[in-house]
């Protein structure tokens, strides 16, 4: 059930056509979760500033049942920042990444809970 949400001021027209596919593959790989469970949501073109400027920036949220913790998040942060730098030209010092360890009894899917 990994959920990867990117809010950014980068224009939708600046996104590569295969960005969502590549993002899905990245999240699947770094979390070791099947692609069919990965949800990717991107909100481009937002009015955002970081450090007082409107240069490209992002707010990122990654939620997963498991695979979230200090050690893992260091690796996740590196992979996500490299991905956003290479695909959207967002410098690694112009984004925050928030991690959430989802609880099975708090996440519904397919008419039921993951618990």
C-alpha positions as CSV (number, residue, x, y, z in Angstrom):
1,X,0.0,0.0,0.0
2,X,2.8,2.4,-0.5
3,X,1.6,5.9,-1.2
4,X,4.0,8.5,-2.7
5,X,2.8,12.1,-2.9
6,X,4.7,14.9,-4.5
7,X,3.6,18.5,-4.3
8,X,5.7,20.8,-6.4
9,X,5.8,24.1,-8.1
10,X,7.3,22.5,-11.2
11,X,4.9,22.9,-14.1
12,X,3.1,19.8,-15.4
13,X,4.5,20.5,-18.9
14,X,8.0,20.0,-17.4
15,X,7.2,16.4,-16.3
16,X,8.6,13.6,-18.5
17,X,5.8,11.6,-20.1
18,X,6.9,8.4,-18.2
19,X,7.4,10.2,-14.8
20,X,4.6,8.3,-13.0
21,X,5.8,4.9,-14.3
22,X,9.3,5.6,-13.2
23,X,8.2,6.9,-9.8
24,X,6.1,3.8,-9.3
25,X,9.1,1.6,-10.1
26,X,11.3,3.6,-7.8
27,X,9.0,3.2,-4.8
28,X,8.4,-0.5,-5.5
29,X,12.1,-1.1,-5.6
30,X,13.2,0.9,-2.5
31,X,10.4,-0.5,-0.4
32,X,10.5,-4.1,-1.8
33,X,6.7,-3.9,-2.4
34,X,4.9,-5.1,-5.6
35,X,4.2,-2.5,-8.2
36,X,0.5,-3.3,-8.2
37,X,0.2,-1.9,-4.7
38,X,2.1,1.4,-5.3
39,X,0.0,4.6,-5.5
40,X,1.8,7.7,-6.9
41,X,0.1,11.1,-6.7
42,X,1.7,14.3,-8.0
43,X,0.4,17.8,-7.7
44,X,2.4,20.0,-10.1
45,X,2.2,23.7,-10.7
46,X,1.5,24.7,-7.1
47,X,2.3,28.2,-5.8
48,X,5.1,27.3,-3.5
49,X,8.2,28.9,-2.1
50,X,11.1,27.3,-0.3
51,X,13.7,29.5,1.5
52,X,11.7,32.5,0.2
53,X,12.1,31.8,-3.5
54,X,9.9,30.2,-6.1
55,X,12.8,28.2,-7.6
56,X,11.8,24.5,-8.1
57,X,10.9,22.9,-4.8
58,X,8.8,20.0,-3.4
59,X,7.0,18.6,-0.4
60,X,7.0,14.8,-0.5
61,X,5.2,12.2,1.6
62,X,5.9,8.5,1.6
63,X,3.6,6.2,3.5
64,X,4.1,2.4,3.8
65,X,3.1,-0.4,6.1
66,X,6.6,-1.3,7.3
67,X,9.9,-0.5,5.6
68,X,9.9,2.9,7.3
69,X,12.4,3.8,10.0
70,X,15.6,5.8,10.6
71,X,17.9,3.4,8.8
72,X,15.6,2.8,5.8
73,X,14.6,6.4,5.6
74,X,18.2,7.5,5.0
75,X,18.3,5.2,1.9
76,X,14.8,6.3,0.8
77,X,15.8,9.9,1.1
78,X,18.8,9.5,-1.1
79,X,16.9,7.6,-3.8
80,X,14.0,10.0,-3.8
81,X,16.1,13.1,-3.9
82,X,18.2,11.7,-6.7
83,X,15.0,10.8,-8.6
84,X,13.5,14.3,-8.2
85,X,16.7,16.0,-9.1
86,X,17.2,13.9,-12.3
87,X,13.6,14.0,-13.5
88,X,12.3,17.4,-12.4
89,X,15.5,19.4,-11.7
90,X,14.5,19.9,-8.1
91,X,17.7,20.4,-6.0
92,X,18.0,18.1,-3.0
93,X,18.2,21.1,-0.7
94,X,14.8,22.4,-1.9
95,X,12.5,19.6,-0.7
96,X,11.3,18.0,2.5
97,X,10.4,14.3,2.6
98,X,8.0,13.1,5.3
99,X,7.8,9.4,6.1
100,X,4.8,7.7,7.6
101,X,4.7,4.1,8.9
102,X,1.1,3.1,8.1
103,X,-0.7,0.9,10.6
104,X,-2.5,-2.1,9.1
105,X,-5.7,-1.4,11.0
106,X,-5.8,2.2,9.9
107,X,-5.6,1.6,6.1
108,X,-8.4,0.3,4.0
109,X,-8.3,-1.3,0.6
110,X,-10.5,-3.5,-1.5
111,X,-13.4,-3.2,0.9
112,X,-11.4,-4.2,3.9
113,X,-8.5,-3.3,6.1
114,X,-4.9,-4.5,5.7
115,X,-5.1,-5.9,9.3
